[in-house]
Amino acid sequence: MEKTMMTTTMTERWSLRPSFRVRVLGSFAALLAVALLAGLFLQRAVLLEGLEQDIQSGLEQEREELETLAGGRNPLTGEPFNDDVGAIFDTFLSRNVPAEGEVYIAFVDGAPYKTTPAPLRLDTVPELVNRWGSLTAGEGGEIDTETGPVHYLAVPLRFEGETSGVFVIANFSAGERAEIARAVRVEAVVSVLVLLVVTLIAWFVAGRLLRPVRNLTETAEAISEDDLTRRIPVEGDDEISRLAATFNEMLDRLETAFTAQRTFIDDAGHELRTPITIIRGHLDVMSDDPEDRAETMALVSDELDRMARIVDDLLLLAKAEQPDFLNVQAVELADLTTEILVKARALGDRSWQVDRCAEGVFRADPQRVTQAVLNLARNSVEHTTNGAEIGIGSEWVDGGVRIWVRDTGIGVDDNEKERIFERFARGRFGRRSEGAGLGLAIVTTIAEAHGGRVVLDSAAGDGATFSIIFPALPAVTQPISRPTAADDSDTLEMETPERVP
């Protein structure tokens, strides 16, 4: 209940926050809007600065043309203008057309002489007339009018040290400023539309890019202890795809761990229930008779030993999924084969043979290999009678090492060859094994942990040969295989059999 309430609270808390998609796009739109706004202000400032420079350049150009004309000749008389400023102004006004926003104003002897059309008649403003009409040196500046700021440049024409006239070039920049303002407004509207379109496109693009994240979330929400099979489709090779692949790998590990745990529990419950039932039943009916008590205790002890073996086998199978299951090292194949045969002799009164003993070094876990081969040997003992021949051998094959156990028992029927490698599986023919049916499963697990496999060669009534093929891992040396010579020692029977698998 508390866990449910905590989950609900966390869900409600997260639901109050905007989604990652909204936050990312909101930040993106805000940054883009700030960038566009800054761009508009910068563009307006650049345009206004360019307008100021153009105005000043135009005023200077008009001044230079006027001064050049004043130093020349009157085109009507062919004589120098000298102090005839009226003729200079008439000639200049007839030859030059004011640019947009420009106004020419001429003063002769301190009084307005002529002017070109203007948004505002500056030659009627007393202050300006008195100021410009009496200038003795050039002057430039800016004045504020009801039509906006006006830039001007006043050029006095002096003859023999006295001012004969003043020529004023004024520029009404209100029109150009209005055009700049209109251009900025149009660009602002376009920028807003672009921002909306780009944000809308980014919304759909972000949705496609974040689809693996949504799939990850949905998959994580759908996963439970009973269903770990959901996986996220992986497309491409970007960061999101690698995240999805990593999440799938994590699910694979979790599924393997849960499966191993569930299998262990199921297997333990399946196999341990029988000895527990047997122990409880005999303890319930046990009498006070010493002989009956001794028999019951012996049976209980035997069943407990069997339970201990089952638990050990199950723990081994569960540990096979852990990275430290194998302790791989360089192994001398001939020594390992001989050592296994020595240990196998204790499993039963059989005619133990060495079919073949290969020499060389290969990399494996010697304890796990010994455990797997002894399980095969124990299996052969359980399916043969006293004195029956059992052979153990090793050889180098293409791509690795082969170690086998051969017996002359009843063999394995074709219908049983796959089933007997399953957990708790026992052959349906011949003698019943006293084990839990985990031996061959352990052999398969150890072989697969080495990257190898188990091969069965058998026919019903003609014995069986179980082979473990280990791949040739790095640092394999001396791939030499040869039949062993006969050995008359009491420890091993080294007779070469007639049949070598």
C-alpha positions as CSV (number, residue, x, y, z in Angstrom):
1,M,0.0,0.0,0.0
2,E,2.8,2.4,1.0
3,K,4.7,1.5,-2.2
4,T,1.5,2.2,-4.3
5,M,1.0,5.6,-2.6
6,M,4.6,6.5,-3.1
7,T,4.5,5.6,-6.8
8,T,1.3,7.7,-7.2
9,T,2.8,10.7,-5.4
10,M,5.9,10.5,-7.6
11,T,3.7,10.3,-10.7
12,E,1.7,13.3,-9.7
13,R,4.9,15.3,-8.9
14,W,6.3,14.5,-12.3
15,S,3.0,15.2,-14.1
16,L,3.1,18.8,-12.7
17,R,6.4,19.5,-14.5
18,P,6.5,20.2,-18.2
19,S,7.7,17.4,-20.4
20,F,11.3,17.2,-21.5
21,R,10.1,17.9,-25.0
22,V,8.3,21.1,-23.9
23,R,11.3,22.3,-21.8
24,V,13.8,21.7,-24.7
25,L,11.6,23.4,-27.3
26,G,10.8,26.2,-24.9
27,S,14.5,26.8,-24.3
28,F,15.2,26.6,-28.0
29,A,12.3,29.0,-28.9
30,A,13.4,31.4,-26.2
31,L,17.1,31.4,-27.3
32,L,16.0,31.8,-31.0
33,A,13.7,34.7,-30.1
34,V,16.5,36.4,-28.1
35,A,18.8,35.9,-31.1
36,L,16.3,37.3,-33.6
37,L,15.5,40.3,-31.3
38,A,19.2,41.0,-30.9
39,G,19.7,40.7,-34.6
40,L,16.9,43.2,-35.3
41,F,18.4,45.7,-32.9
42,L,21.8,45.2,-34.3
43,Q,20.5,45.6,-37.9
44,R,18.6,48.7,-37.0
45,A,21.7,50.2,-35.4
46,V,23.8,49.3,-38.4
47,L,21.3,50.8,-40.9
48,L,21.0,54.0,-38.9
49,E,24.8,54.3,-38.7
50,G,25.0,53.7,-42.4
51,L,22.4,56.4,-42.9
52,E,24.4,58.9,-40.9
53,Q,27.5,58.1,-42.9
54,D,25.7,58.5,-46.2
55,I,24.2,61.9,-45.1
56,Q,27.6,63.2,-44.0
57,S,29.2,61.9,-47.2
58,G,26.5,63.6,-49.3
59,L,26.9,66.9,-47.5
60,E,30.7,66.9,-48.0
61,Q,30.2,66.1,-51.6
62,E,27.9,69.0,-52.2
63,R,30.3,71.3,-50.3
64,E,33.2,70.2,-52.5
65,E,31.2,70.8,-55.7
66,L,30.2,74.3,-54.5
67,E,33.7,75.3,-53.7
68,T,34.9,73.9,-57.1
69,L,32.2,75.9,-58.9
70,A,33.0,79.1,-56.9
71,G,36.7,78.9,-58.1
72,G,35.7,78.6,-61.7
73,R,34.1,80.8,-64.4
74,N,30.6,82.0,-65.0
75,P,29.3,79.9,-68.0
76,L,27.2,82.9,-69.1
77,T,30.0,85.5,-69.3
78,G,33.1,83.3,-69.4
79,E,34.6,85.5,-66.6
80,P,35.5,84.4,-63.0
81,F,32.6,84.6,-60.6
82,N,34.6,86.7,-58.1
83,D,32.2,88.1,-55.5
84,D,29.0,87.4,-57.6
85,V,27.7,84.9,-55.2
86,G,24.2,85.2,-56.7
87,A,25.5,83.9,-60.0
88,I,27.4,81.1,-58.2
89,F,24.2,80.0,-56.5
90,D,22.1,80.2,-59.6
91,T,24.6,78.1,-61.6
92,F,24.9,75.5,-58.8
93,L,21.1,75.2,-58.4
94,S,20.6,74.9,-62.1
95,R,23.2,72.1,-62.4
96,N,22.5,70.1,-59.3
97,V,19.3,68.3,-58.2
98,P,19.0,67.6,-54.5
99,A,19.0,64.0,-53.4
100,E,16.0,62.5,-51.5
101,G,15.6,64.5,-48.3
102,E,18.2,67.2,-49.3
103,V,17.4,70.9,-49.3
104,Y,19.6,73.8,-50.7
105,I,19.4,77.2,-49.0
106,A,21.3,80.2,-50.3
107,F,21.9,83.4,-48.4
108,V,23.3,86.6,-50.0
109,D,24.4,89.5,-47.8
110,G,22.8,87.8,-44.8
111,A,19.4,87.4,-46.3
112,P,17.7,84.3,-47.8
113,Y,18.3,84.3,-51.5
114,K,16.9,81.0,-52.9
115,T,15.8,77.5,-51.6
116,T,14.7,74.2,-53.0
117,P,11.4,72.6,-52.0
118,A,11.6,71.3,-48.4
119,P,9.3,69.5,-45.9
120,L,9.9,72.5,-43.7
121,R,11.0,76.0,-44.8
122,L,14.2,76.6,-42.7
123,D,14.8,80.0,-44.4
124,T,11.8,81.4,-42.5
125,V,13.1,80.5,-39.1
126,P,14.5,83.7,-37.7
127,E,17.0,82.0,-35.5
128,L,18.5,80.0,-38.3
129,V,18.4,83.0,-40.7
130,N,20.4,85.1,-38.3
131,R,22.8,82.3,-37.5
132,W,23.5,81.1,-41.0
133,G,23.4,84.5,-42.7
134,S,26.2,85.9,-40.6
135,L,28.6,82.9,-40.6
136,T,32.3,83.6,-41.2
137,A,33.4,79.9,-41.1
138,G,32.0,76.6,-42.2
139,E,29.6,74.9,-39.7
140,G,27.9,71.5,-39.6
141,G,25.6,69.9,-37.1
142,E,22.1,68.6,-36.4
143,I,18.9,70.4,-35.4
144,D,15.6,69.1,-34.2
145,T,12.5,70.0,-36.0
146,E,8.9,69.0,-36.0
147,T,9.7,66.7,-38.9
148,G,12.6,65.1,-37.2
149,P,16.3,65.6,-37.0
150,V,18.0,67.6,-39.8
151,H,21.7,67.4,-40.6
152,Y,23.2,70.5,-42.2
153,L,26.4,71.8,-43.5
154,A,26.8,75.6,-43.9
155,V,29.5,76.9,-46.3
156,P,30.3,80.6,-46.3
157,L,31.6,82.2,-49.6
158,R,34.1,84.9,-48.6
159,F,35.6,87.6,-50.9
160,E,38.4,89.9,-49.8
161,G,37.9,88.9,-46.2
162,E,34.2,89.4,-46.1
163,T,31.3,87.0,-46.3
164,S,29.4,87.6,-49.5
165,G,27.0,84.6,-49.2
166,V,26.3,81.4,-47.3
167,F,25.2,78.1,-48.9
168,V,23.5,75.6,-46.6
169,I,23.0,71.9,-47.5
170,A,20.4,70.4,-45.2
171,N,19.2,66.8,-45.1
172,F,15.8,65.8,-43.7
173,S,16.4,62.1,-42.7
174,A,12.9,61.4,-41.4
175,G,12.0,59.7,-44.7
176,E,15.1,57.4,-44.6
177,R,14.5,56.7,-41.0
178,A,10.9,55.8,-41.6
179,E,12.0,53.4,-44.4
180,I,14.5,51.8,-42.0
181,A,11.7,51.5,-39.4
182,R,9.4,49.9,-41.9
183,A,12.1,47.4,-43.0
184,V,12.8,46.5,-39.4
185,R,9.1,46.0,-38.7
186,V,8.7,43.8,-41.7
187,E,11.7,41.8,-40.7
188,A,10.3,41.5,-37.2
189,V,7.1,40.1,-38.5
190,V,9.0,37.7,-40.8
191,S,11.2,36.6,-37.9
192,V,8.2,35.9,-35.7
193,L,6.6,33.8,-38.5
194,V,10.0,32.0,-39.0
195,L,10.2,31.4,-35.3
196,L,6.7,29.9,-35.2
197,V,7.4,27.7,-38.3
198,V,10.8,26.6,-37.0
199,T,9.4,25.8,-33.5
200,L,6.5,23.8,-35.1
201,I,8.9,21.8,-37.2
202,A,11.3,21.3,-34.3
203,W,8.3,20.1,-32.3
204,F,7.7,17.2,-34.7
205,V,11.4,16.6,-35.2
206,A,11.9,16.4,-31.4
207,G,9.0,14.0,-31.3
208,R,10.7,11.7,-33.7
209,L,14.0,12.0,-32.0
210,L,12.5,11.4,-28.6
211,R,10.4,8.4,-29.7
212,P,13.0,5.9,-28.4
213,V,12.9,7.7,-25.1
214,R,9.1,7.4,-25.0
215,N,9.4,3.7,-26.0
216,L,12.0,3.3,-23.2
217,T,9.6,4.9,-20.7
218,E,6.6,2.8,-21.9
219,T,8.7,-0.4,-21.9
220,A,10.0,0.4,-18.4
221,E,6.4,0.9,-17.2
222,A,5.2,-2.3,-18.9
223,I,8.0,-4.4,-17.3
224,S,7.0,-6.6,-14.4
225,E,8.4,-9.6,-12.7
226,D,6.2,-11.8,-14.9
227,D,7.2,-10.2,-18.2
228,L,10.7,-9.1,-19.0
229,T,10.4,-9.8,-22.8
230,R,9.7,-6.2,-23.9
231,R,12.5,-4.6,-25.9
232,I,12.9,-1.2,-27.6
233,P,13.4,-1.1,-31.4
234,V,16.8,0.2,-32.2
235,E,17.3,2.3,-35.3
236,G,20.4,4.2,-36.4
237,D,23.6,4.7,-34.5
238,D,23.2,8.0,-32.5
239,E,23.2,8.6,-28.8
240,I,19.5,7.8,-28.4
241,S,19.9,4.5,-30.3
242,R,22.9,3.6,-28.1
243,L,20.8,4.4,-25.1
244,A,18.0,2.1,-26.3
245,A,20.6,-0.6,-27.1
246,T,22.1,-0.2,-23.6
247,F,18.6,-0.4,-22.0
248,N,17.9,-3.6,-24.0
249,E,21.2,-5.1,-22.8
250,M,20.2,-4.2,-19.3
251,L,16.8,-5.9,-19.8
252,D,18.6,-9.0,-21.2
253,R,20.8,-9.2,-18.0
254,L,17.7,-8.7,-15.8
255,E,15.7,-11.3,-17.7
256,T,18.6,-13.7,-17.4
257,A,19.0,-13.0,-13.7
258,F,15.3,-13.4,-13.0
259,T,15.0,-16.5,-15.1
260,A,18.0,-18.0,-13.3
261,Q,16.4,-17.1,-10.0
262,R,13.0,-18.4,-10.9
263,T,14.5,-21.6,-12.4
264,F,16.6,-22.2,-9.3
265,I,13.5,-21.7,-7.1
266,D,11.3,-24.0,-9.3
267,D,14.0,-26.6,-9.6
268,A,14.8,-26.6,-5.8
269,G,11.1,-26.8,-5.0
270,H,10.6,-29.6,-7.5
271,E,13.5,-31.8,-6.4
272,L,13.6,-31.1,-2.7
273,R,9.9,-31.8,-2.1
274,T,10.4,-35.5,-2.6
275,P,13.2,-36.1,0.0
276,I,11.4,-33.8,2.4
277,T,8.2,-35.8,2.0
278,I,10.1,-39.1,2.4
279,I,11.9,-37.8,5.6
280,R,8.7,-36.5,7.1
281,G,6.8,-39.7,6.3
282,H,9.4,-42.0,7.9
283,L,9.8,-39.8,10.9
284,D,6.0,-39.8,11.5
285,V,5.9,-43.6,11.5
286,M,9.1,-44.2,13.3
287,S,8.7,-46.4,16.4
288,D,10.7,-46.7,19.6
289,D,12.3,-49.9,18.3
290,P,16.1,-49.4,18.1
291,E,16.4,-51.3,14.9
292,D,13.6,-49.3,13.3
293,R,15.0,-46.1,14.6
294,A,18.5,-46.9,13.1
295,E,17.0,-47.8,9.7
296,T,14.9,-44.6,9.7
297,M,17.9,-42.4,10.7
298,A,20.0,-44.1,8.0
299,L,17.3,-43.3,5.4
300,V,17.0,-39.8,6.7
301,S,20.7,-39.3,6.5
302,D,20.8,-40.6,2.9
303,E,18.0,-38.3,1.9
304,L,19.7,-35.3,3.5
305,D,22.9,-36.2,1.6
306,R,20.9,-36.3,-1.6
307,M,19.3,-33.0,-0.8
308,A,22.8,-31.5,-0.2
309,R,23.9,-32.8,-3.6
310,I,20.9,-31.4,-5.3
311,V,21.4,-27.9,-3.7
312,D,25.1,-28.0,-4.7
313,D,24.2,-28.8,-8.3
314,L,21.5,-26.1,-8.4
315,L,23.9,-23.5,-7.0
316,L,26.5,-24.5,-9.6
317,L,24.0,-24.0,-12.4
318,A,22.9,-20.7,-11.0
319,K,26.5,-19.5,-10.6
320,A,27.2,-20.3,-14.2
321,E,25.7,-16.9,-15.2
322,Q,28.2,-15.0,-13.0
323,P,31.4,-13.7,-14.6
324,D,33.7,-15.4,-12.1
325,F,32.3,-18.9,-12.9
326,L,35.5,-19.9,-14.8
327,N,39.1,-19.5,-13.7
328,V,40.7,-19.9,-17.1
329,Q,44.4,-20.8,-17.2
330,A,46.9,-22.7,-19.3
331,V,46.3,-26.5,-18.9
332,E,48.5,-29.4,-20.0
333,L,46.0,-31.7,-21.8
334,A,47.9,-34.9,-21.2
335,D,48.2,-34.3,-17.4
336,L,44.5,-33.3,-17.2
337,T,43.4,-36.5,-19.1
338,T,45.5,-38.7,-16.8
339,E,44.3,-36.9,-13.6
340,I,40.6,-37.3,-14.7
341,L,41.0,-41.0,-15.3
342,V,42.6,-41.5,-11.8
343,K,39.7,-39.7,-10.2
344,A,37.1,-41.6,-12.3
345,R,38.4,-45.0,-11.0
346,A,36.8,-44.2,-7.6
347,L,33.3,-43.9,-9.2
348,G,32.9,-47.6,-9.7
349,D,34.3,-51.1,-10.4
350,R,34.7,-50.7,-14.1
351,S,37.4,-51.5,-16.7
352,W,38.8,-48.0,-17.1
353,Q,40.7,-47.4,-20.3
354,V,42.6,-44.5,-21.9
355,D,41.5,-44.3,-25.5
356,R,43.8,-41.5,-26.5
357,C,45.9,-39.0,-24.6
358,A,46.8,-35.8,-26.5
359,E,49.7,-33.5,-25.5
360,G,49.7,-29.8,-25.6
361,V,48.6,-26.8,-23.7
362,F,45.2,-25.2,-24.0
363,R,43.3,-22.5,-22.0
364,A,40.4,-23.6,-19.8
365,D,39.3,-24.0,-16.2
366,P,40.8,-27.3,-15.1
367,Q,38.5,-27.8,-12.2
368,R,35.3,-27.1,-14.2
369,V,36.6,-29.4,-17.0
370,T,37.4,-32.1,-14.5
371,Q,33.9,-31.7,-13.0
372,A,32.2,-32.0,-16.4
373,V,34.1,-35.1,-17.5
374,L,33.6,-36.8,-14.1
375,N,29.9,-36.2,-14.4
376,L,30.0,-37.9,-17.8
377,A,32.0,-40.7,-16.2
378,R,29.5,-41.0,-13.3
379,N,26.7,-41.2,-15.9
380,S,28.5,-44.0,-17.7
381,V,29.0,-45.9,-14.4
382,E,25.2,-45.6,-13.6
383,H,24.3,-47.1,-17.0
384,T,26.8,-50.0,-17.0
385,T,27.4,-53.1,-14.9
386,N,30.5,-54.1,-12.9
387,G,33.5,-54.8,-15.0
388,A,32.1,-53.0,-18.1
389,E,34.6,-51.0,-20.1
390,I,34.6,-47.2,-19.9
391,G,37.1,-45.2,-21.9
392,I,38.3,-41.7,-21.5
393,G,40.4,-39.8,-24.1
394,S,41.5,-36.5,-25.5
395,E,42.6,-35.2,-28.9
396,W,43.1,-32.1,-30.9
397,V,40.5,-31.4,-33.5
398,D,39.9,-28.6,-35.9
399,G,39.3,-25.5,-33.9
400,G,39.9,-26.9,-30.4
401,V,40.2,-29.8,-28.0
402,R,37.9,-32.8,-27.7
403,I,37.6,-34.8,-24.4
404,W,35.3,-37.8,-24.3
405,V,33.9,-40.5,-22.2
406,R,33.0,-43.8,-23.9
407,D,31.0,-46.6,-22.3
408,T,29.7,-50.0,-23.4
409,G,26.3,-49.7,-21.8
410,I,22.8,-49.8,-23.3
411,G,23.3,-46.6,-25.3
412,V,20.8,-43.8,-25.8
413,D,17.7,-44.0,-27.9
414,D,17.3,-41.4,-30.7
415,N,14.2,-40.0,-29.0
416,E,16.2,-39.4,-25.8
417,K,19.3,-37.7,-27.2
418,E,18.0,-34.1,-26.7
419,R,15.9,-34.6,-23.6
420,I,18.6,-36.1,-21.4
421,F,20.5,-32.8,-21.4
422,E,17.6,-31.0,-19.8
423,R,17.5,-30.4,-16.0
424,F,16.0,-33.3,-14.0
425,A,15.8,-35.4,-17.1
426,R,16.5,-39.1,-16.7
427,G,16.6,-41.8,-19.4
428,R,13.5,-43.8,-19.7
429,F,15.3,-47.0,-20.6
430,G,17.7,-49.2,-18.6
431,R,18.7,-48.6,-15.0
432,R,17.2,-45.6,-13.2
433,S,19.8,-43.1,-12.0
434,E,19.9,-42.3,-8.3
435,G,20.8,-38.7,-9.1
436,A,18.6,-35.7,-9.6
437,G,19.0,-35.6,-13.3
438,L,21.3,-32.5,-13.2
439,G,24.6,-34.1,-14.3
440,L,24.3,-33.7,-18.0
441,A,22.8,-30.2,-17.6
442,I,25.9,-29.3,-15.6
443,V,28.2,-30.7,-18.3
444,T,26.4,-28.6,-20.9
445,T,26.6,-25.5,-18.8
446,I,30.4,-25.9,-18.2
447,A,30.9,-26.6,-21.9
448,E,28.9,-23.5,-23.0
449,A,30.7,-21.3,-20.4
450,H,33.9,-22.2,-22.3
451,G,32.3,-21.4,-25.6
452,G,32.1,-25.1,-26.4
453,R,29.5,-27.8,-26.8
454,V,28.6,-31.4,-25.9
455,V,28.2,-34.0,-28.6
456,L,26.5,-37.4,-28.1
457,D,27.3,-40.4,-30.4
458,S,25.2,-43.3,-29.5
459,A,22.7,-45.9,-30.6
460,A,20.3,-48.0,-28.5
461,G,22.1,-51.1,-27.3
462,D,25.5,-50.1,-28.6
463,G,27.0,-47.9,-25.9
464,A,27.4,-44.1,-25.8
465,T,30.2,-41.6,-26.3
466,F,29.8,-38.2,-24.8
467,S,32.3,-35.6,-26.1
468,I,33.0,-32.1,-24.9
469,I,34.5,-29.8,-27.6
470,F,36.4,-26.9,-26.2
471,P,37.4,-24.0,-28.6
472,A,41.1,-23.2,-29.1
473,L,41.4,-20.1,-27.0
474,P,44.5,-17.9,-27.3
475,A,47.8,-19.3,-26.0
476,V,47.1,-22.9,-27.2
477,T,50.4,-24.6,-28.0
478,Q,51.8,-28.0,-29.1
479,P,48.6,-29.5,-30.7
480,I,50.0,-33.1,-30.7
481,S,47.7,-36.1,-30.3
482,R,48.8,-39.7,-30.2
483,P,47.5,-43.0,-28.8
484,T,48.9,-44.0,-25.4
485,A,51.2,-47.0,-25.0
486,A,50.2,-49.9,-22.7
487,D,51.0,-49.4,-19.1
488,D,51.0,-52.4,-16.7
489,S,51.0,-50.3,-13.5
490,D,48.4,-50.9,-10.8
491,T,47.2,-47.4,-10.9
492,L,46.0,-47.1,-14.5
493,E,45.0,-49.6,-17.1
494,M,46.5,-48.0,-20.2
495,E,45.5,-50.6,-22.7
496,T,44.6,-49.1,-26.1
497,P,41.1,-50.2,-27.0
498,E,40.1,-51.6,-30.4
499,R,37.4,-49.0,-30.9
500,V,38.5,-45.3,-30.8
501,P,35.7,-42.8,-31.4
